[in-house]
Amino acid sequence: MGEASSVLVTGGAGFIGSHLVERLLGMGRRVVVVDNFCDFYDAAIKRRNVELAHGNTNYTLREGDIRDQAFMEDVFAAGRFDCVVHLAAMAGVRPSIEQPRYYNDVNINGTMNVLECCRLFGDRPSGRPRLVFASSSSVYGVNAKVPFHEDDRVEKAISPYAATKLANEVMCHTYHHLYGFPVVCLRFFTVYGPRQRPEMAIAKFIRLIHAGDEVPMFGDGTTRRDYTYFDDIVDGIVASMDAACEYEIINLGNSRTVELRELIGLIASALGKKPRIKQLPLQPGDVPITYADIGKANRLLGYDPGYPIERGIQSAVRWHLDHAHH
Ligand code: NAD
């Protein structure tokens, strides 16, 4: 008998990735993380995210860049992956407008390396690993029809970030079709909670309101988002690692929308403060609403998000206050 097979998590030191890694290790799975600890936000935060995992003998960290083909081939040759969860990416809509080439490079070329390695290596009975890919609700662009359904037309991305995720989904389908390995593309809807990326709205609002600083509110506060607690997202990822799927695109959201103004109010009341709001023009790339139809996730994955926004915000606020040093 050879060594037990393991799960590769790219981007495993990030917000969502580090929570997934902890869950998998808790389930007794062997996990290999690839992450380059890039400076999109403070790398020290990512080092802390994986601190808990370090003591676990089932955990291996391979520090490197998904754009480095030789490195990725070495990772795949050394590991025996029955499943690859590909989360490494440059995330975020607004910064992608500032750095479109960088987003394109990481998200397109990096994902191509992951797909090529899935083609070349693997440990499933079929010879190739199952791939779970982190896509995004942003692929829906300005979708007038709500809630967003996986079969809605999605060729109208309005940010470079969204366009890369859409292109990734298409290439995932191509590799599934040509080489037969199963692929699940999960469209995450605004994920929040402990360890959320510091530039994302909820983490930023908690910091600013706590400090008594002005909260920039883009637009009149009526834009709506479907906010999903990280634990629900991890449930969906883990379920898709075992689901009987060939190629599927699946929404993972909470299926309840919250207005921006309401969100700021919820955070302020969890902090026991009054927010000072500064209204600013809507930002390019921002969509007016995201709203997930989660019927397919429920049917295929048994997905049933358990965190209403009120409870999720309470726990996010508690965590951010405990970690207020950054
Ligand atoms: P994150 O930035 O915290 O995690 C991404 C990780 O990838 C980071 O640890 C980063 O260091 C790593 N990474 C970036 N470039 C890399 C490279 N070239 N090589 C190796 N590693 C690299 O972001 P997150 O919020 O945890 O998002 C995880 C995934 O989920 C991303 O693909 C993102 O696009 C997607 N997603 C997130 C959300 C959300 O609300 N957080 C919503 C939709 C989709």
Residues whose N, C-alpha, C, O or C-beta is under 5 A from the ligand:
A	BS01	NAD	G11 A13 G14 F15 I16 G17 V34 D35 N36 F37 C38 K46 G64 D65 I66 R67 L87 A88 A89 M90 A91 V106 A134 S135 S136 S137 F188 F189 T190 V191 R197
